[in-house]
């Protein structure tokens, strides 16, 4: 009986899970790692600590298993954009990993924008020039770690996102590889050719010799015995970045299927099909996934405040004692009574991108109640996701078939009904809690030939519920118009 060890290496911790080939999660181990903040706005991780946690986690996960009597393989999903540079001989990082949240590359990114290179870089990479992506962090390491630039020029250093780093270490330096989804988040991959772009490498001053080989997600990336722990080497098969893992874990294999993860903010990704398309203003195009000889692209965007809005109502205004109370409150009123809540606490993210906007509650009268405000807060979450999805589907010329959702706020039935109503499309919640890890497991199964088509895998998806649109389309249009007027108020436009 074969088991898949799924490594989900995230920003705050590493989860090691054991899955069956029927996509059942059997066991899970969690290993947190330290966050380093050497200066304001800088964020680092110790890549050696992360690797040690992976090894320890696998040992702990399998301590009760009969290692001689079962077969295993490893799948990986990971925090994207975080970049590691290491010595090819010693296997030691030359510096801590630069995390995707780190702003140390901002000045260099600003210099590229000042040179008028934004459009060219987006044309080549599908991405915006921003320190969020890997390239400026990697450049900073080469420019600021003593001897790094010289070693890189001599071909003695390697560069990679966390997946590459873990594979290198697990294989004892035999495999320097990455998958195309992680590569598409570096600002260094040509989004059309799906290989490292010489012009982008030149802009960021990164030698091609440092870069890993780019493979489809459903590849075999190497083999490992996990530093002698396993009696024989096992395959590392199936790798992709965490948001792409969630898209695959939600079985969004076809054009027009999208996923939204509701948390503090919300991450939205829509499969736009097999043709590259430039993203709408403020959004990016990434490789959704590549498997079975096909590559699919996705538009992606992030909303700053969704679940955070409900936390603000709880902790700052104390209108509720927990976010769950908003569901009952929303059901006590027929609508929000003309009230709109624009949660621009940290400016407005996609698709508006106005960092100067500030939060507001508009449209109140003497008849406004607590319930109206709470309902408006819930509606703000659904409005923002709808705006983002609409921008994506309109640009790509595709119709949203279904939005597949995960995250704590999906337990709020009132919110999810609003989401279906505003989108005019079904909203479906998967039973799976660990969607990113499941996506890596799916790619593992395809890589090893256990399954050979998307339909068979998609049929294994287990759904908790589906909400279908119920609101009159004319009413939806009126509400959306009111929302957009409220947004315009906080943007002073």
Wavefront OBJ file of the C-alpha trace (Angstrom):
o trace
v 0.000 0.000 0.000
v 1.459 3.323 -1.117
v 1.397 6.474 1.004
v 2.245 10.048 -0.042
v 4.191 12.254 2.355
v 2.985 15.786 1.612
v 5.254 18.624 2.728
v 3.393 21.936 3.046
v 6.091 24.483 3.828
v 4.310 27.738 4.685
v 5.358 31.161 5.959
v 4.971 30.338 9.644
v 5.358 26.558 9.858
v 5.932 23.312 8.020
v 3.123 20.781 7.949
v 3.980 17.197 7.103
v 0.970 15.082 6.146
v 0.368 11.476 5.167
v -2.149 10.845 2.378
v -3.567 7.752 0.777
v -3.852 7.420 -2.996
v -7.595 7.958 -2.529
v -6.816 11.537 -1.359
v -7.544 10.854 2.297
v -5.382 12.665 4.846
v -4.328 10.130 7.466
v -2.029 12.072 9.784
v -0.483 15.531 10.219
v 2.533 17.016 12.031
v 3.148 20.748 12.478
v 6.623 22.298 12.913
v 6.738 26.102 13.391
v 9.875 28.049 12.559
v 11.249 31.407 13.692
v 10.569 34.730 12.015
v 13.467 37.193 11.836
v 12.945 40.962 11.518
v 16.462 42.471 11.340
v 15.131 45.888 10.284
v 11.679 47.470 9.928
v 10.038 45.986 6.839
v 12.565 43.149 6.533
v 11.549 39.512 7.048
v 13.859 36.488 6.987
v 13.735 32.733 7.601
v 16.553 30.356 8.490
v 16.506 27.944 5.542
v 18.497 25.358 7.504
v 15.901 25.425 10.286
v 13.141 24.862 7.731
v 15.003 21.902 6.231
v 15.680 20.438 9.700
v 11.966 20.736 10.474
v 11.108 18.844 7.294
v 13.427 15.971 8.195
v 12.246 15.883 11.808
v 8.621 16.107 10.719
v 8.934 13.159 8.346
v 10.574 11.085 11.069
v 7.831 11.970 13.538
v 5.078 11.363 10.995
v 6.323 7.878 10.173
v 7.483 6.765 13.614
v 4.614 4.293 13.962
v 4.787 3.055 10.356
v 6.287 -0.197 9.160
v 8.896 1.344 6.898
v 9.883 -2.023 5.455
v 6.316 -3.002 4.607
v 5.017 0.112 2.847
v 6.039 2.247 -0.111
v 6.181 6.039 -0.045
v 6.752 9.069 -2.213
v 7.022 12.768 -1.367
v 5.032 15.744 -2.695
v 5.841 19.389 -1.950
v 3.868 22.622 -1.804
v 5.433 25.767 -0.420
v 5.295 29.449 0.415
v 5.997 31.174 -2.850
v 8.487 33.951 -3.693
v 10.672 33.392 -0.607
v 14.179 32.968 -2.003
v 17.303 31.119 -0.825
v 20.868 31.473 -2.147
v 23.322 28.743 -1.154
v 26.822 27.445 -1.770
v 26.832 24.631 -4.320
v 29.690 22.803 -2.596
v 28.887 23.124 1.102
v 25.086 23.204 0.690
v 24.967 26.047 3.224
v 22.910 29.208 2.624
v 25.028 32.327 2.232
v 22.357 34.304 4.123
v 18.932 33.846 5.630
v 16.101 33.378 3.156
v 14.450 36.620 2.016
v 10.731 36.135 2.673
v 7.988 37.247 0.279
v 6.866 39.833 2.872
v 10.300 41.506 2.923
v 10.652 45.021 1.500
v 14.453 45.209 1.207
v 14.241 45.092 -2.598
v 11.901 48.093 -2.814
v 14.530 50.662 -3.773
v 15.818 48.558 -6.652
v 12.253 47.846 -7.830
v 11.514 51.571 -7.704
v 14.604 52.240 -9.818
v 13.351 49.851 -12.510
v 9.961 51.571 -12.507
v 11.656 54.966 -12.766
v 13.436 53.704 -15.886
v 10.042 52.990 -17.450
v 10.438 49.216 -17.395
v 7.137 48.244 -15.759
v 5.316 47.387 -18.984
v 8.267 45.453 -20.428
v 8.728 43.392 -17.272
v 5.024 42.556 -17.116
v 5.057 41.612 -20.799
v 7.910 39.148 -20.179
v 6.986 37.795 -16.744
v 3.241 38.405 -16.330
v 4.064 40.078 -12.998
v 4.376 43.574 -11.572
v 7.750 44.955 -10.492
v 7.543 44.497 -6.739
v 9.755 43.264 -3.857
v 6.983 40.728 -3.135
v 8.483 38.575 -5.912
v 11.818 36.771 -5.593
v 14.180 38.604 -7.943
v 14.951 41.776 -5.974
v 15.578 39.779 -2.775
v 18.008 37.523 -4.614
v 19.792 40.530 -6.080
v 20.081 42.084 -2.607
v 21.820 38.950 -1.310
v 24.318 38.975 -4.192
v 25.050 42.678 -3.719
v 25.290 42.740 0.079
v 26.702 39.409 1.289
v 30.529 39.616 1.145
v 31.889 37.511 -1.696
v 28.475 36.407 -2.966
v 28.598 38.295 -6.266
v 32.044 36.874 -7.045
v 31.026 33.317 -6.146
v 27.899 33.623 -8.274
v 29.932 34.803 -11.261
v 32.214 31.778 -10.776
v 29.236 29.408 -10.849
v 29.606 28.438 -7.185
v 26.163 29.557 -5.921
v 22.654 28.223 -6.443
v 19.360 30.096 -6.172
v 15.864 28.827 -5.635
v 12.496 29.186 -3.982
v 11.788 26.973 -0.960
v 10.802 23.977 -3.101
v 14.183 24.067 -4.870
v 16.042 24.385 -1.586
v 14.258 21.413 -0.002
v 14.725 19.221 -3.076
v 18.431 20.096 -3.245
v 18.917 19.181 0.398
v 16.765 16.047 0.330
v 18.580 14.744 -2.749
v 22.032 15.556 -1.380
v 22.606 18.190 -4.069
v 21.792 15.886 -6.963
v 18.694 17.792 -8.129
v 18.591 21.537 -8.694
v 15.061 21.904 -10.018
v 11.826 23.812 -9.520
v 8.314 23.582 -10.852
v 6.828 26.057 -13.281
v 4.347 27.597 -10.799
v 7.038 28.593 -8.311
v 9.246 29.744 -11.178
v 6.439 31.954 -12.485
v 6.500 33.925 -9.204
v 10.177 34.929 -9.303
v 10.041 37.801 -11.860
v 12.696 35.868 -13.788
v 10.644 33.377 -15.834
v 9.419 34.151 -19.320
v 5.689 33.532 -18.920
v 5.321 32.369 -22.525
v 8.413 30.212 -23.109
v 8.314 28.924 -19.503
v 12.085 29.176 -19.150
v 14.389 31.684 -17.486
v 14.429 34.903 -19.454
v 17.893 36.313 -20.297
v 16.602 39.883 -20.319
v 15.019 39.576 -16.880
v 18.088 37.834 -15.449
v 20.173 40.708 -16.824
v 17.911 43.380 -15.336
v 18.250 41.850 -11.873
v 21.920 40.940 -12.259
v 21.466 37.206 -11.655
v 23.734 34.692 -13.480
v 21.852 31.943 -15.330
v 24.193 29.373 -13.739
v 22.446 29.887 -10.400
v 18.999 28.949 -11.657
v 17.240 25.581 -11.246
v 15.841 23.551 -14.135
v 12.119 24.274 -14.624
v 9.817 21.243 -14.777
v 6.044 20.666 -15.042
v 4.226 20.167 -11.719
v 3.613 16.467 -12.404
v 7.313 15.605 -12.744
v 9.620 13.397 -10.731
v 12.040 15.911 -9.204
v 14.528 13.506 -7.638
v 14.785 10.807 -4.984
v 15.703 10.775 -1.298
v 16.076 8.488 1.689
v 15.604 11.511 4.025
v 19.168 11.396 5.340
v 19.131 7.623 5.773
v 15.849 7.467 7.661
v 14.047 5.506 4.931
v 15.370 2.044 4.053
v 15.495 2.922 0.336
v 15.238 6.116 -1.714
v 11.729 7.313 -2.582
v 10.621 9.624 -5.379
v 9.949 13.328 -4.902
v 7.025 13.670 -7.308
v 4.570 16.521 -7.571
v 5.554 20.099 -6.674
v 3.740 23.435 -6.865
v 3.389 26.728 -4.993
v 0.789 26.888 -2.241
v -1.867 29.033 -3.976
v -1.571 26.887 -7.095
v -1.790 23.847 -4.847
v -5.099 25.145 -3.493
v -6.371 25.677 -7.050
v -5.480 22.089 -7.964
v -6.690 20.782 -4.583
v -10.041 22.399 -5.386
v -9.902 20.537 -8.742
v -10.055 23.730 -10.827
v -8.692 21.958 -13.892
v -10.846 23.786 -16.431
v -11.090 27.327 -17.742
v -13.595 29.381 -15.744
v -13.124 27.575 -12.437
v -11.693 29.679 -9.634
v -10.818 29.468 -5.969
v -11.031 31.974 -3.154
v -9.322 31.497 0.183
v -11.006 33.604 2.863
v -8.778 34.565 5.759
v -7.555 37.853 7.184
v -7.563 38.942 3.556
v -8.594 36.879 0.563
v -6.584 35.266 -2.220
v -8.462 34.777 -5.470
v -7.231 32.784 -8.467
v -9.148 31.962 -11.664
v -8.092 29.422 -14.308
v -8.154 31.386 -17.574
v -7.208 28.471 -19.819
v -4.225 27.436 -21.910
v -3.519 30.828 -23.502
v -1.537 33.566 -21.775
v -3.431 36.815 -21.253
v -2.203 40.047 -19.715
v -3.835 40.567 -16.340
v -6.145 43.503 -15.565
v -4.675 46.591 -13.913
v -3.083 45.710 -10.577
v -3.383 41.922 -11.017
v -0.876 39.373 -12.249
v -0.775 36.385 -14.581
v 0.864 33.228 -13.255
v 1.098 29.662 -14.423
v -1.894 27.979 -12.760
v -0.320 24.522 -13.161
v 1.337 22.355 -15.809
v 0.491 18.660 -16.003
v -0.319 15.893 -18.495
v 1.501 17.845 -21.181
v -0.705 20.929 -20.800
v -0.105 24.309 -19.203
v -2.903 26.423 -17.764
v -2.628 30.071 -16.802
v -4.367 31.965 -14.007
v -5.118 35.511 -12.991
v -4.448 36.173 -9.339
v -5.163 38.979 -6.926
v -5.307 39.608 -3.204
v -7.773 41.593 -1.104
v -6.408 43.268 2.034
v -9.353 43.091 4.445
v -12.060 40.451 4.476
v -11.967 38.400 7.683
v -9.979 41.261 9.230
v -13.072 43.436 8.896
v -15.033 41.130 11.180
v -12.144 41.029 13.654
v -12.152 44.843 13.723
v -15.852 44.858 14.567
v -15.137 42.392 17.367
v -11.943 43.780 18.869
v -12.115 47.510 18.162
v -15.801 48.453 18.046
v -16.941 45.500 20.176
v -20.180 45.206 18.227
v -19.837 41.410 18.314
v -18.143 38.898 20.605
v -17.106 36.648 17.687
v -17.277 36.859 13.861
v -19.875 34.065 13.878
v -22.443 36.507 15.318
v -22.584 38.383 12.021
v -24.551 35.570 10.389
v -27.489 35.789 12.801
v -27.414 39.593 12.689
v -27.470 39.630 8.883
v -30.534 37.392 8.829
v -32.497 39.740 11.131
v -32.729 42.429 8.443
v -33.929 42.169 4.860
v -30.974 44.185 3.558
v -28.351 46.624 4.801
v -30.743 49.557 4.682
v -28.604 51.447 2.185
v -25.486 51.127 4.348
v -22.158 50.258 2.672
v -19.003 49.336 4.558
v -15.766 49.961 2.629
v -12.989 48.237 4.648
v -10.025 50.213 3.312
v -8.161 49.972 6.625
v -4.875 49.498 4.771
v -5.937 51.100 1.516
v -7.771 49.195 -1.193
v -6.115 46.188 -2.842
v -7.019 44.525 -6.119
v -8.597 45.556 -8.383
v -8.553 49.164 -7.116
v -4.997 49.539 -5.762
v -5.401 52.799 -3.899
v -3.048 52.825 -0.922
v -4.369 56.234 0.200
v -8.016 55.152 0.549
v -9.319 54.759 4.091
v -12.197 52.782 5.553
v -15.680 54.236 5.795
v -19.250 53.274 6.599
v -21.560 55.276 4.343
v -25.309 55.616 3.828
v -26.345 55.566 7.491
v -29.502 57.254 8.758
v -31.309 57.458 12.094
v -32.996 54.192 11.119
v -29.660 52.358 10.830
v -29.224 49.536 13.342
v -26.364 47.352 14.527
v -27.706 44.607 12.259
v -27.558 46.858 9.194
v -23.893 47.664 9.865
v -22.990 44.016 10.446
v -24.788 42.930 7.289
v -22.975 45.668 5.348
v -19.666 44.345 6.697
v -20.453 40.857 5.408
v -21.559 42.271 2.081
v -18.250 44.142 1.770
v -16.409 40.822 1.702
v -18.637 39.439 -1.042
v -18.519 42.716 -3.000
v -14.699 42.756 -3.006
v -14.377 39.158 -4.178
v -16.996 39.812 -6.875
v -15.105 42.877 -8.135
v -11.892 40.892 -8.347
v -13.420 37.865 -10.080
v -15.299 40.094 -12.522
v -12.104 41.937 -13.453
v -10.399 38.599 -14.107
v -13.144 36.951 -16.145
v -13.920 40.089 -18.178
v -10.252 40.506 -19.122
v -9.844 36.845 -20.087
v -13.175 36.710 -21.894
v -14.311 33.715 -19.849
v -17.421 33.070 -17.789
v -17.026 32.010 -14.172
v -18.404 28.494 -13.930
v -17.987 28.053 -10.187
v -16.033 29.599 -7.337
v -14.552 27.002 -5.002
v -13.879 28.319 -1.534
v -11.990 27.547 1.657
v -11.059 29.292 4.900
v -12.813 30.061 8.178
v -15.377 32.612 6.869
v -16.837 29.943 4.561
v -18.655 28.646 7.644
v -20.808 31.786 7.510
v -23.780 30.635 5.394
v -25.175 34.161 5.022
v -21.871 35.411 3.598
v -21.574 32.503 1.188
v -25.125 33.069 -0.098
v -24.296 36.732 -0.660
v -21.202 35.642 -2.563
v -23.183 33.371 -4.876
v -25.820 36.084 -5.407
v -23.336 38.828 -6.258
v -21.234 36.608 -8.527
v -24.257 35.131 -10.283
v -22.483 31.776 -10.095
v -22.359 28.762 -7.813
v -20.092 28.845 -4.760
v -18.852 25.453 -3.637
v -16.989 24.481 -0.468
v -14.730 21.447 -0.440
v -14.549 19.087 2.528
v -10.763 19.260 2.324
v -9.106 21.417 4.944
v -5.580 21.264 3.499
v -6.244 22.217 -0.117
v -2.626 23.170 -0.962
v -1.250 19.838 0.258
v -3.994 17.985 -1.594
v -2.976 19.761 -4.801
v 0.598 18.536 -4.385
v -0.707 15.006 -3.781
v -2.761 15.205 -6.985
v 0.371 16.146 -8.930
v 2.214 13.274 -7.236
v -0.424 10.815 -8.426
v -0.266 12.159 -11.980
v 3.548 12.103 -11.968
v 3.616 8.466 -10.880
v 0.953 7.421 -13.389
v -1.583 6.375 -10.746
v -4.102 8.513 -12.627
v -3.761 9.682 -16.210
v -6.519 12.273 -16.673
v -7.994 15.227 -14.828
v -11.573 13.932 -14.956
v -10.792 10.868 -12.865
v -9.129 12.986 -10.198
v -11.864 15.653 -10.261
v -14.490 12.961 -9.658
v -12.800 12.238 -6.305
v -13.489 15.749 -5.003
v -15.736 15.773 -1.955
v -17.946 18.812 -1.506
v -19.505 20.041 1.734
v -22.129 22.290 0.156
v -23.018 24.435 -2.837
v -24.763 27.810 -2.772
v -26.546 28.865 -5.965
v -27.594 32.434 -6.862
v -31.062 33.334 -5.585
v -31.188 37.125 -5.789
v -32.833 38.909 -8.714
v -30.092 40.083 -11.143
v -31.579 43.585 -11.205
v -31.313 43.794 -7.427
v -27.687 42.609 -7.637
v -26.878 45.339 -10.181
v -28.413 47.972 -7.905
v -26.402 46.780 -4.903
v -23.169 46.659 -6.894
v -23.776 50.203 -8.180
v -24.251 51.402 -4.612
v -21.058 49.627 -3.557
v -19.051 51.211 -6.365
v -20.340 54.660 -5.420
v -19.203 54.016 -1.827
v -15.776 52.903 -3.038
v -15.496 56.059 -5.151
v -16.172 58.128 -2.021
v -13.207 56.705 -0.107
v -10.995 57.002 -3.180
v -12.069 60.647 -3.627
v -12.850 59.973 -7.266
l 1 2 3 4 5 6 7 8 9 10 11 12 13 14 15 16 17 18 19 20 21 22 23 24 25 26 27 28 29 30 31 32 33 34 35 36 37 38 39 40 41 42 43 44 45 46 47 48 49 50 51 52 53 54 55 56 57 58 59 60 61 62 63 64 65 66 67 68 69 70 71 72 73 74 75 76 77 78 79 80 81 82 83 84 85 86 87 88 89 90 91 92 93 94 95 96 97 98 99 100 101 102 103 104 105 106 107 108 109 110 111 112 113 114 115 116 117 118 119 120 121 122 123 124 125 126 127 128 129 130 131 132 133 134 135 136 137 138 139 140 141 142 143 144 145 146 147 148 149 150 151 152 153 154 155 156 157 158 159 160 161 162 163 164 165 166 167 168 169 170 171 172 173 174 175 176 177 178 179 180 181 182 183 184 185 186 187 188 189 190 191 192 193 194 195 196 197 198 199 200 201 202 203 204 205 206 207 208 209 210 211 212 213 214 215 216 217 218 219 220 221 222 223 224 225 226 227 228 229 230 231 232 233 234 235 236 237 238 239 240 241 242 243 244 245 246 247 248 249 250 251 252 253 254 255 256 257 258 259 260 261 262 263 264 265 266 267 268 269 270 271 272 273 274 275 276 277 278 279 280 281 282 283 284 285 286 287 288 289 290 291 292 293 294 295 296 297 298 299 300 301 302 303 304 305 306 307 308 309 310 311 312 313 314 315 316 317 318 319 320 321 322 323 324 325 326 327 328 329 330 331 332 333 334 335 336 337 338 339 340 341 342 343 344 345 346 347 348 349 350 351 352 353 354 355 356 357 358 359 360 361 362 363 364 365 366 367 368 369 370 371 372 373 374 375 376 377 378 379 380 381 382 383 384 385 386 387 388 389 390 391 392 393 394 395 396 397 398 399 400 401 402 403 404 405 406 407 408 409 410 411 412 413 414 415 416 417 418 419 420 421 422 423 424 425 426 427 428 429 430 431 432 433 434 435 436 437 438 439 440 441 442 443 444 445 446 447 448 449 450 451 452 453 454 455 456 457 458 459 460 461 462 463 464 465 466 467 468 469 470 471 472 473 474 475 476 477 478 479 480 481 482 483 484 485 486 487 488 489 490 491 492 493
